[in-house]
Amino acid sequence: MIPELIKENIFLEDGQIISIETGKLACQANGTAVVRMGKTSLIATIVISKKEKEGINFLPLIIDYKENYSAGGKIPGGFLKRERRPSDEEVLTMRLIDRLLRPLFPQNFLKEIQIIISLLSYDINVLPDGLVGLVASAAVSISGIPFKGPVSAVRIIRFKNSFLINPGIKSVNKSDINLIIGGTKNSILMIEGEMKEISENEIIYFIKIAHFFIKLQITAQINLIKNLKIKSKNLPVFNNLNFIYLKKKIYFIFYEKIYCFYKQIRFQQMEILLLKINNYFLDDNIILNEDEQNYIFEILKKEILREIILKENHRLDGRSLDDLRKIWSKTNFLPSVHGSAIFSRGETQALSTVTLGSSLDVNKIDNVILQDKQKFYLHYNFPPFSTGEIKLLKGISRREIGHGNLAQRALKNIIPFKTPYTIRVVSDILESNGSSSMATVCASTLALMDAGIPIKRPVSGISMGLIINFLTDEAIILSDILGDEDNIGDMDFKMTGTKFGITACQMDINFPGSNYEMLLNSILKAKNCLLFLIKKILNTIKYPSLKENSPKIFYFEIKKKLIGTVIGSGGKIIQEIKTSTNTNLKIEEKENLGIIEIYGKTDKQIKNAIFKIKNLIFFPKKEKLYKVKIKSIKNYELIIILPSGQTMDLKKYENFKNLNLYSFIRKGDWIKIKSVNKNGKINFKRII
């Protein structure tokens, strides 16, 4: 029997249709949804474990996203010819889904949840990451798991002064605003994107447009659920009478101590206090394990920290709501590298280095959707010592990829388009207590200027927080948040920009109740912080200045027909030039020309490579006079130096046996010669 397909359509204003389907594929999963737009198709499945996961006190949510090469009509490269570890682009999409869905699950739900989303078919006119929020939310809603949804997300761009929803890659590359926005029917939950120095009013305008289309997609999900007649499943959560009793008892006994510790000395005695709390109940008849007690303590700590901020109207470290932590920075921190800077803000410290390379060093991206050569890229490292922890180094984490991508987006549009260099920035976080990605932006701006890159304008970054008083609906906005303020707060809003406007942002809101006024106020406060930080950057370094140890790049053109002469058989000649001059060479065809790029560490290396190449391609013009220098005379052989620097034995072209050359020509003299064509070859004739 063929399963029945249940389908709901969403009609967009430009005539495009988004469809949500279920009931026909992957029926053994707890929930399955397929979303289609144009020829782009995605499938999402959700599976919930039968038992609770032991030894944890957080939501065990696993998000996986994969792009099948077959979706774009491709075969994977490499020896194995199959999909391997997730690309950076896939990891970034996983993070988008996680940030959108995680706040809407019950935090005390301890059954494992795995959501897998696969790209089945790809249309170049519809990017799939604008649809992942919709397909993931639909699958979760169909499963009946406790969930404060449905939700959805859309990609919105500004292209040719008008907006596009879920566009193709070509339009995105030409846009000046590129945002992915997610939310519920009543509020925005997540924003991610990059811009070319836009105003705060422009971004709010585009958020409102995106929210309209989010509401359409949520309505379609609600209609689909109604057709399926799905009821919410009564799945057990981490909530029992002992739990409630213990929470109240800890609150009653330890509230004042925790309040005072955080108000005065913060973290110094918290671990000792936690141990006392655990020991306090050892002889009690309450059966709760250590993880449950720790979980209760974390809930209590969060409530107290929020209360301190709301009641005292100041921060955990004594700052006012708008104060930034103390800042210091220094450029040329590592004198041997091409550019370096350190930026410290409170207990957060980033060390950024810049390395300048040739076009051979571009970051090549070749996956199902994107084929690109990035001349500017940024890598972010977050070692465990930055937070005083011990962890195994298991490769690059999803968090490191996400934070690095945010900083790269913040800076990419201020890099000069015609820079000859490939630029790699590496940010190593040496200390972290909030806003390490934004410290990366500030440190990397300083490092780029230290490396002599003529950036358009300095970029800075700030992380803003939010505490909501749910009794009064008062929203307290915090500037430059600490790690603890991030954990207990209702919003984490990272914004970067220049003095002329916003370049990138990332916003996560942990409660479904945000409004546009709150978002605008957060952006305006962040803008003031950015301007303050830019002044700090310019106090450290005012102008870019290329260092003496920076590599040199030289370009020149040759005729297309001479490319083979420079390369040589099997590349032997060009390899010999690279080795003998210690340079990197690249030749690229462009119309009827060959563009030669020479990359070397010194001017001398560059000049030696140019000299060798010009010697190879020197072909004199017929009947043209050339003034040449005599290098040596020996045994009737006249050795001359051609204008290209190439040496030539003139004896091969004219008979001097009957002449006493020493009587009228000496070493170092200059003579004139003329090129003649003899037997199909280029020869020279001496003109006295």
N, C-alpha and C positions, 0 to 999 in steps of 0.2 A: 504494500500500500504506500502510495506516494504521500509524504507529509504535506499538510496544508500550509501554504505560505500566507502569512499575515503581513500586510504592508501599509505604510503611511507615507504620504508625499508632503513635501514642503515646497511651496512655489515662491521663488524669488522674484524681485521686481524686474530683473534683467531677462526673465524668461527661462532661467535655469531651474532645474528641479533636483531636490535632494530627497532621496527615498530611504526609509528605515524598514528593514525586513527582519522577520524572525520565523521560526517554526519549521524551517526546511534543512538547515545545516547544523552540524555539531550539537545534536539534540541531547547528548549525555552530559553536557556541561550544565551547571545550575542556571546559566543564562547565556544566551547567544543573540547577537545582533549583527546585521550586515547593513552598511551605509554605502550608498552610491551617489555620485555626482559626476555627470558626464561619463567618461570611461574609467574614472577612479573608483575603486571598490575596496572597502575595508571590512574585515570581520573581527569582532571582539567576543571573547568568551570569558566567563567568570566561573571559577570553581571554589567552593568553600569546604574546608576540612570538616570531618565529622566530629573531631575532638578538639578541645582547646589546647593551644600550645603552652607547654609548661615552662616556667622559669623566665617569663617576660612580664613586663608591665606596660607594654605599648601595643598599638594596633599592628598586627603582623600582615601588612599589605605588601604584596609583590606585584610590580607592574613590569611587563615585558612588551616590547614593540619590535617587530622585525619587518624589513622590506624585502620581499622575495624578488630576486633578480628577474625571474620570469615575468613579474608584473610589468616590467618595462621592456620585455623582449630581449633580455641580455643573458649571457652566461658569465658566471663569476670568473674573475681572473685568478692567477696563481695556479699552483700545481694540483690542489685538491678539487678545484672546480665546484665548490659548494659554498653556501653562505657560512661565514665564520663568526667571530666575535662581533658584537654590535659596533657599528660605526659611531663617531661622535654625534652625527645627526640623529641617529636612532636613540642614543642615550638622552639627548636633549628633548626628544619627543616623549620618552618615558617620564622624564621629570615634569613635563607639562601636565601629563595625565595625573601623576601622583599629587601634584600641587592643587589640582582642581578637585580631585575626589576625596583625598584624605581628610580634610576638615569636616566632611559631611557624614562620616561613619562614627558610630559610638566609640569613644576612646577606650571604654572598658570592654569592648568586644574582642575576645582573645582567640577566636578561631582564625586559622590562616585563610587569607583571601589571595587568590592569584588571578590576575587579569592579563590575558594575552591578546594582543592586537596584531593582526597581520595585514600587510598591503597585498591584496590579491591582483589588482589591475591598476595601472597608472596611466593617467591622461596628462599630457604635458601642460594642459590648460587649467588643471586643478591640482594644487598641492595637497597631499594627504594630511599633513599635520594640522590643517585647519578643520579637519573632520574627526580627529581622534577623540576629542572631548565628547562629541555627540555619540559616536559609536560605543565608547566606553560607558557613558552614562546610561545608554539604552540597555546594554547588557546587564548592568548592575540593577537597574529598575525592574527588568524582567525576572531577575533571580529572586526577588522578594526579600532580600536581605535588609535589615534595618539601615535606612539611608535617607538623609534629609534632601533628597533630590526630587525630580530630575534636575540636571544641570546641562550646560552645553558650552561650547567655545567656537569662536570663528576667527579667521584671519581677515583683517581689514587693512588695506593699503590706500595711499593716495597716489594716483597715477594720472598724469596730465590734468591736474587740478580737480579730479573727481575721485570718489572712493570706489573700490572694488571689493567684493566679498569672496573669499576663498579663490584667489586668482591663480594663474600659472606662474612658473618660475621666471619667465621673461619679463612679465609685468612687475614682479617683485624686485628684480634686479634694477629696474628703472624708477622705482618709487622713492619718495622722500619720507614717507611714513610707512612703517611695516610693523603691525601689532598683531599679536594673538591675545584675545580677551575671552575670559571665561566667567560664568556666573550663574546664579539662580534666576528665577523669574523676577525677584525683587531687589537683587543686589549683585555687585561685581565681586568676584572672589580672587581672580588671578589676571595679571597683565604681564606680558612679556613682549619686548620689541626694541627696535632701533629707529632713530629719526635723524634728520639732518637739521639740527638746531631749530626746533620748533618751539612755539610758545605754550604756556600752560593752558590757555583757553582752547588752542587747537587740539591738544590731546584729550581734553574733556569732551569736546565736540565729537571726536571720533569714538570715544568710549560710549557715548550715548547712541550713536548710530549702530555700533556693534551690538549693544544691549538689545536693540529692537529685533535684530535677527536672532539673537540668542533666545529671546522669548518665543519666536516662531518655532524654533527647534524644540524647545521645552514643551510647548503646546502639542506638537506632533507626538512626542514621547508619551505624554499623558493620554492622548487619544489611543495610542497603540496599547498601552497598559489596560485601558478600559475595554478594548476589544478582546484582550487576552483574559480579562477578569482575574487579574493577579491580586492576591492578598498578601500583605506583609507577613513573613514567616516569624513565628515566635521563637527566635533563636536565643539560647541562653547567653547572658552577658555576665561580666565579672561584677556581681552585685548581690550580696547576701546580708542577712541580719548581723552576723559577726562583723562583717566589713563596715556596715553603717555604725554599729556600736563602737568599734575600735576607732573609727575616724573621729567620732564625737569625743571620745575619751582623750585621745591624743591632743585634739584641739583644745580641750579644757585644761589639761595639765601643762602642755608645752607651748601654748600660743605666745605667752609673754616672752619666754626665753628666745623663741625663734624671731619674734618681732624685734627684740633688742639686739640680737646678734646681727641681723641684717641692717638694722638702722645705724649701728655703731662700727662693727668690725667685719661685717659681711661674712666671708666664707671661712674665716680662720678656724672657727670651732664647730662648724656645721657637721663634720664627719663624726666628731666626738659626741655631739648631741644625738645624732642618728643612732649611734651605737647604744646610747643610754635608752633611747626609745625602744629599740629592739629587746634590750635586756629587761626592760621594765615589765614586759608581758611574758617573760619566760615561765614564771610560776602561775600565770593566769590560766584559767580554763578555756581561754579562747584559742581555737585551732586556726591559726593563720600562719602561713610560711613567711620567710624573710622577704620574698619578692612582693607579697601582698602588703606587708608592713611598709616596705620602701615605697610602694605605689601610693599608699595613703599619705606617707610623709611628703611625697612630691606634690600631691594635690593640695595638702595643707600649706606647704611652702609657697605654692603659686598664689593661693588665696591671700596669704599674709603679705607677700611682696606687692601684689596689686593694691592691697589696702594701704600699705605704706605710701605708695605713689599717690593714690587718690586722697588720702587724709593729709599727709604732710606736704603734698604739692612739690616734692623734690625727689631727686633720683636716688638710687641705691648707693651711689658713690658721693652723694652730697651735692651734685650739680643741680641747677635749676632745669626746668623742662627744655629750654632752648639752648643751653650751654653745650659747646663742644669740648671734648677732652683736650688736654694739652698736646700741642703738635710740635714736632721738630722734624726736619728733613735735611738731607745732604746729597749733593750730586758728586760725580767722580769718586764714588765710594770705593770702587774697584778700578784702579788706574790702568790696568792692563787690558780691560775689555773695551769694546767700542763705545759703550755708554752704560752708566749705572747710576742708581739713586736708591736711597733708603728713605722711607716715609713712616713715621710713627705717630699714632694718635692714641693716647692713653696706653692701654695694654695690647694694642694691635699694631703690628709692625710688618711691613712688606719691603723686601729687597728685590728691585727689578733690574734686570740686565737687558741690554739691547745688543744684538749681533747683526752686522750688516753683511749680506751675502749677494751673490749674483743671481741672475734669472735661473740658474741651475738649481738654486736652493728653494724655489717656490714650493709651497705646500700643495701637493697634488691631491685633489679630491675626485674620486671616480666611483660613484655608487649608482643605485637605480635611478635617482632623481637628478643628482648634481654632478656635473663635470666642470671643475674649476681649477684655476691655478692662483692661489692666494699669494700675493707679494707682501702682504702684511698678516702676521698671525701671532697670537699670544697664548702662552702656556702657563697654567697656574698650578702650583704645588702646595699642598697642605700637609706637611709632615706632622707626626704625632707629638713631637717635642714642643710644637707651638702652643699646645694646651697642657703641657706637662704630663702627657700620657705615654704609655708604652703600647705599641701596636705593631703587628707584622706588616711590612711593606709589601702589599699584594698588587702592585700596579696602580694605574690611574683610576680613581673612584669616580662615580657619577657626579658627585658634588664638585670635584675638581674640574671636570669637563664643563659643568654648568657655569661655575663661577668664572672660569677662563673665557668661555664664550661671551658672557655678559660684559666683561672688561674689554674684550676684543671689539664687540659691537660699539661700545662706548667711544673707542678711539679710532676706528677704521676710517671714518669719514673726515677726520682732520689731518690724515696723512696726505701729503701732496700727490696728486695723480701721476705726475711725471717724474717722480723720484726714480733714479736709476737702480736703487738698491732693492733687494728682497730684505725685509725687516722681520726678524724674530725677536719677540719680547718674552722673557721668562720672569714670572713673579714667584718668589719663594717666600712663604709666610713664616716669619721667624717667631712671632707671638700672635696670639689670637684671643680677643675677647670682644667679638662683635665687629661687623663691617670689614672683614678682611678683603672681600672683593672690591669694596670701594677704596680701601687703602691701596689696592693693586692699581686702580685707575690713576690715583694721584702719583704713586711712585713711578708708574710707567710713563706718565706725561713728563715727569722730571728726567727720567732716563732717556727718553726720545730727544729731548732738548739737549741733554748732555752729550748725546751721540751726534749732534749737529743736524738732526732732521728738521727741516724748516716747516714744522706743523703750522696749520692755519691759526690755531688759538689753543691755549692750555685747556685741558678738560679735568674736572674734578668730580668726585663721587661722594655721596652721603647715604647713610641708611637711617630711615625714619621708623619709629614705632608708634603704637597706638594702644591706649588703655581705655576701655569703655566701662563706664559706670552704668550697669544694667538697671539700676534702680532709678537713676535720673536721666539716662540716655546721654550723659555728658561724655564727650570724646576728648581725651587728653593726648595730644601729639607730642612725641618725644624725639628730640634731635640726637643723632649719633648714638644709637642704642648699644648697650652692653649685651653680652651673650645671654645673661639671665633675663634681661628685659625682652629680648627676642623670644625666649622660651615661654615666658608668662604672658606676653602681649597678644593683642588681637590682630596685629598687622606687622608685616615686614616689608617695607617699601624702600627699594634701592633706586636711586636716580642719579644720573650723570649728565653733565652738560658743560657748555662754555658760557661766556657772558652773554652770548646771543641766543641761547636756547638749549633745549633738551636734546641729548644725543642717544640715550638709551634708558630703559627703566625695567624694573622687575618688581611686581607687587604680589604679595600673597596675603589674603585676609582670612582669618581663622574663624569668622562667625558670619552667618548669612544675614547681614543687616546693614551693610555699607550703603552710603548714599553719595551723590555727586558732590554735594557741598563739602563733605568730609574729605573726599579725594582731592578736591581743588585746594582746600586748606593745607593738606599734607604736601601737595606739590609746591605751593607758594612758600611754605616754611623751608622746604628742601632747597628751593631756588636761592633763598637768602644764605643758606649754608654753603652752597656751591660758590657763590660770589666771594664769600669770606675765604674759602679754601683756595680759590684762584689767586687771590692776593698773596696768600702764604707761599704758593708755588712760585710766583713772580719775585717774591722777596728772596727765594733761594737761588733761582737762575732766571735772568731776564730775557736772554736771547740764546737761540741754538748756536752752537759753535763746534764745527767738525774737528775731531782730534787728530793729532799727528799720526797716531797708530791706526787710524781708520783706513779701510781698504779703498782703493781707487778703481773707478770704472771708466772705460773709454769706449766710445762707439765710433765706427766709421763704415763707409759704404764701399762696396766693390761691385763690379759687374756680375750679373748672375752666372755668366759662363765661366767665371774664374773661381767659383766656389769649389769645384772639384780640384783645382790646382792647390788650394789652401788645405783641403782635407787630405788629399793624397789617397793612394790605393789602400783600402782597408783602414783608412784613418791614420796611417803611419805618420804623415807629415804634421798634421795638427797635434798629434800626441807628442811628437818630438819637440814642437814649439812649447807646448804646455810644460813638459818636463824640464827643458833647458832654461826656460824663463821663470819657472815657478808661478805660473798664472793659470787661470781658468779661461777657456775660450768657448764661445758659442756662436754658431753661424745660423742665421734664420733667413729664409727666402721671403722677400716682400716685393711683389710685382716683378720688376725686371732687375731687382737689386739683391745683393746679399748683405745683410746687416751683421757686422762682426762686433761682438761684445767681448772686451778684454777686462778681466777682473784680476787685480793684483794688490799686494800689500804695500808696495812702494811705487813711486813714479818711475824709478829705474827699471823695475820689472815690466811695467806697462810699455816703456819706450823700447825695451829689447824685443818684446813681442811684436810691436808695430814694425820695427826695423826688419825683422825676419819675414813678416807677412808681405811687406812692400817689396822686399827683394824677390819673393816668389812671383809676384804678379806684375813686375815691371816689364812692360812691353813698349819700346820706343816707337814714336810715330814716324812714318816714312818721310824722308827729306827734311826732317826737323833738326836744327842745330842744337847740340848739347855741349855745355861747358863742363869739362871733366878734369879731375886732378890726377897727376901721375903718382902712383903709389910706389913703383919700383921699376928699375930697368936691369935686366940680367940676361946675358947671352941672347941679345937681340930680341928679348921678350919685353914688350911694353905692357905693364900691368896698370890699368886705370880704375878709378873709382867712379861708378855711374851715379847720377843724381839720386837714385834710390838707396845708395850705400852699397850696392852690389859691386863686387870686383870682377874685372874681365880682362883676359889676355888678348891684347889687340893684335898680336902676331898671327893669330888664327884668321884674321880678317884682312891683313895687308902684309905684303912681303917687305921686311926691313933688313934682309940679309946684307944687301949692298950699301946700306947706309950706316954711318957712324952716329948712332943715336946720341952718344954722350956729347957730340960736338954742338948740338943745338937743343937738346932736351935734358932736363935734370929732374931728379926726384923732388916732388913738391910743386913742380910747375903746373900751370893750367893750360890746357889746349882745347880747341874746339873740334868736335867730331860731328858727322852727319850720319843718320841712319839710312841705309839703303836696303832694298829687297833683292836678295841674290839667291836664285834657285829655290824660291819659295821660303827662304829663311831670312830672319832679320840680322843684318850685319852692319858694321860701322866703317866709315871712311874718314881718315884724318884730314882735317882742313887746317892748314898752317896760315 
